Amino acid sequence: MNNKKLFASALALSMFFGLTACSSEKPEDTKVVEKKEEKKEEKKEEKKEEKKEEKKEESTDAVLVREISSKTYTVTIPELTSFYTPSRDGLEVKTEVNEQQISYTLEDEFGDFKMAIYVNPISAESAEAYANRINEGFKDDESKQYKPSTVGDFNGFRKVTTSENPSFKCKDNLLLDFESAVMSVTVEQFNDSDTADMEVAMKAILDNMKVEVK
């Protein structure tokens, strides 16, 4: 009997201490889980902040790097809408950089208006020399020749082509000597005879582009 009592007492005590241990461990487990969740949330917030910083650091500049006659031309233009605001509302602006040029298209949702802008360096001794070379092919048609012109503070040689074609209205091309390079800036407009924005857009490009030649 004594052995049985002792065994029963020992069993009761072991169960008591076992329950006590379990009850004391539960709060600790909860705290550990809470801490883990807090760490997860902190990591999530840190990743969000890192992504935000990465987006800030990402450049929105359009950069063209082109090799011409053993020289490297680097043309840089900030995001178009950061320095140019079209007079028309609701235009979708697209930027593309290929091996030859930087191009922009501004178009409304219904296709009633479209403007295209092209910027590229040219392999030539000077803007005047290049313009004269082109003009040689149009000696009998002055309307197709480049003529001295000024856009804002910039001097160059310009040819404006207009059309009665309902889908194409005007093309304005300026050749100029720009920071040790010969540059071509072309603005085309479609589907609208009001060309007031064309020179404004060209001037904005000239005021904001940078060119390096190495």
C-alpha positions in Angstrom: 0.0 0.0 0.0 2.7 2.4 0.9 4.4 1.8 -2.4 1.1 2.4 -4.2 0.6 5.7 -2.3 4.1 6.8 -3.0 3.7 6.0 -6.7 0.4 7.8 -6.8 1.9 10.8 -5.1 4.9 10.9 -7.4 2.6 10.6 -10.4 0.4 13.5 -9.2 3.5 15.6 -8.5 4.9 14.9 -12.0 1.6 15.8 -13.6 1.4 19.0 -11.6 4.9 20.1 -12.5 4.2 19.0 -16.1 1.1 21.2 -16.3 2.9 24.0 -14.6 5.7 23.8 -17.1 3.3 23.8 -20.0 1.4 26.8 -18.7 4.6 28.7 -18.1 5.8 27.9 -21.7 2.7 29.1 -23.4 3.2 32.8 -22.8 6.8 32.4 -24.0 5.7 30.7 -27.2 3.2 33.5 -27.8 5.9 36.1 -27.3 8.3 34.3 -29.6 5.6 34.2 -32.3 4.8 37.8 -31.8 8.5 38.7 -32.1 8.8 36.7 -35.3 5.7 38.4 -36.8 7.1 41.8 -35.8 10.4 40.9 -37.5 8.5 39.9 -40.6 6.6 43.1 -40.7 9.8 45.1 -40.2 11.5 43.2 -43.1 8.5 43.9 -45.3 8.6 47.6 -44.5 12.4 47.7 -45.1 11.9 46.0 -48.5 9.2 48.5 -49.4 11.5 51.4 -48.4 14.4 49.9 -50.4 12.1 49.6 -53.5 11.0 53.2 -53.1 14.6 54.3 -52.9 15.5 52.2 -56.0 12.7 53.8 -57.9 13.9 57.3 -56.9 17.4 56.4 -58.1 16.2 55.0 -61.4 16.9 57.7 -64.1 14.0 58.7 -66.3 16.4 60.4 -68.8 16.5 59.3 -72.4 20.1 58.5 -73.2 21.4 57.8 -76.7 25.0 56.5 -77.2 26.0 56.3 -80.8 29.3 55.7 -82.6 29.9 57.9 -85.7 33.2 58.1 -87.6 35.3 56.8 -84.6 33.6 59.2 -82.2 31.1 58.4 -79.4 28.1 60.7 -79.1 26.1 60.7 -75.9 22.8 62.6 -76.1 20.9 63.0 -72.9 17.4 64.5 -72.6 15.4 64.5 -69.3 11.9 63.0 -69.2 9.9 65.1 -71.8 7.0 66.0 -69.5 9.4 67.4 -66.9 10.2 70.4 -69.1 7.5 70.4 -71.8 3.7 70.7 -71.4 1.6 70.3 -74.6 -1.2 72.8 -75.0 -3.6 69.9 -75.6 -4.8 67.8 -72.7 -5.0 64.1 -72.5 -2.0 63.2 -74.7 -0.2 59.9 -74.1 3.6 60.4 -74.2 5.9 57.6 -75.3 9.7 57.6 -75.4 11.9 55.3 -77.4 15.7 55.1 -77.7 17.1 53.0 -80.5 20.6 52.8 -82.1 20.0 55.9 -84.2 17.9 58.4 -82.3 15.7 59.4 -79.4 12.1 59.6 -80.4 8.9 60.8 -78.7 5.3 60.4 -79.7 2.4 62.4 -78.2 -1.0 61.2 -79.2 -4.5 61.5 -78.0 -6.8 58.6 -77.3 -8.9 59.0 -80.5 -6.1 59.6 -83.0 -7.2 63.1 -83.7 -3.8 64.5 -82.9 -0.3 63.1 -83.1 3.1 64.7 -82.8 6.5 62.9 -83.2 9.9 64.3 -82.2 13.2 62.8 -83.4 16.7 63.8 -82.1 19.9 62.4 -83.5 23.5 63.3 -84.1 24.8 63.6 -87.7 28.2 62.8 -89.2 29.1 66.1 -90.8 31.7 68.8 -90.6 29.1 71.4 -89.7 25.3 72.0 -89.9 25.9 74.4 -92.8 28.0 71.9 -94.7 25.4 69.2 -94.3 22.6 71.6 -95.3 24.5 72.7 -98.4 25.1 69.1 -99.4 21.3 68.4 -99.2 20.5 71.6 -101.0 22.6 70.6 -103.9 20.0 68.1 -104.8 17.2 70.7 -104.9 18.7 73.6 -106.8 15.6 74.1 -108.8 13.2 73.9 -105.8 13.9 76.3 -103.0 10.9 75.0 -101.0 12.9 71.8 -100.3 16.1 73.6 -99.3 17.4 74.2 -95.8 17.6 77.9 -94.9 19.3 79.8 -92.1 16.9 79.9 -89.1 16.7 80.6 -85.4 14.8 78.7 -82.7 15.0 80.4 -79.4 18.7 81.0 -78.7 19.8 78.5 -81.3 20.9 79.2 -84.8 20.9 76.5 -87.5 19.5 75.5 -90.9 15.8 74.6 -91.2 13.4 73.0 -93.6 9.7 73.0 -93.1 7.5 70.7 -95.2 3.7 71.0 -95.2 1.2 68.7 -96.9 -2.5 68.7 -97.8 -2.6 65.0 -96.9 -5.3 64.7 -94.2 -3.2 62.3 -92.1 0.1 64.3 -92.4 0.3 68.1 -91.9 3.8 69.3 -91.2 7.5 68.4 -90.8 10.0 70.8 -89.3 13.6 69.8 -89.3 16.5 71.8 -87.8 20.2 71.2 -88.3 22.5 72.9 -85.9 26.0 72.9 -84.4 25.4 71.9 -80.8 28.2 71.4 -78.2 30.8 70.1 -80.6 28.3 68.0 -82.5 26.0 68.4 -85.5 22.5 67.6 -84.4 19.2 67.1 -86.2 15.9 67.8 -84.4 12.7 67.0 -86.3 9.1 67.6 -85.2 6.3 66.1 -87.2 2.6 66.6 -86.7 -0.3 64.6 -88.0 -4.1 65.0 -88.3 -4.2 68.6 -87.1 -3.5 71.8 -89.0 -2.8 73.8 -85.8 1.0 73.6 -85.7 1.6 76.1 -82.9 3.0 73.4 -80.6 5.7 72.3 -83.0 8.3 75.1 -82.5 7.5 75.2 -78.7 8.4 71.5 -78.5 11.5 71.9 -80.6 12.7 74.8 -78.4 12.0 72.9 -75.3 14.2 70.0 -76.6 17.0 72.3 -77.5 16.9 74.0 -74.1 17.2 70.7 -72.2 19.3 68.3 -74.2 23.0 67.7 -73.5 25.5 66.2 -76.0 29.0 64.8 -75.2 31.5 63.8 -77.9 34.5 61.7 -77.2 
